[in-house]
């Protein structure tokens, strides 16, 4: 088998090509997260503003479903290729590594291994990514596929539905934990995407790392502000 063919993943993608796609889909997902957050923050402008925003999205009709299917394709591509690359990296460690004791992350090293530069966010990328996937499924069921529309007064009152949902401590807690995981994922993911695309160099690394932390912090604050505001009675 040639080195070229052995370096390919299922579907004919090379490792480099797969990493590029992971980076590009990651950037696309980050842009979506920002847009989604900005739309949701309209809850602080009142019921009329948020409900009008939701109505505009719904009025897109078939275009909205095209956007949803496209986003789903990006999301699944990002997850699928990341898992394939992770599996390939694990296989490349060889049988001696596979037979050695594993650490808490399931990584195996015969001679021990120290994380000299890796952050906790980077070491848990697969874990947070899979948990985010589980949360996305839950979020879609909660607010899109099978929303709780009881006792809302009028159908399509998204504002009232959000208030009702986050007034329940358990549901609010699920969202809060999920947003912290998302922030952790974005913190490392944004920097990793730029590195894959060749934009993070030794000279730009400090600035990009700070930008990644700032981006993750802003997204976390924006997303967390909604359930926290409902729980504390700031909006009702």
ABEGO torsion letter per residue (X at the ends): XBAAAAABBBGGBBAAAAAAAAAAAAAAAAAAAAAAAAAAAAAAAEAAAAAAAAAAAAAAEAAAAAAAAAAAAAAAAAAAAAAAAAAAAAAAAEAAAAABBBBAAGBBBAAEBBBAABBAAAAAAAAAAAAAAAAAAAAAAAAAABBBABGAGBBGBAAAAAAAAAABAAAAAAAAAAAAAAAAAAAAAAAAAAAAAGABBAAAAAAAAAAAAAAAAAAAAAAAAAAAAAAAGABX
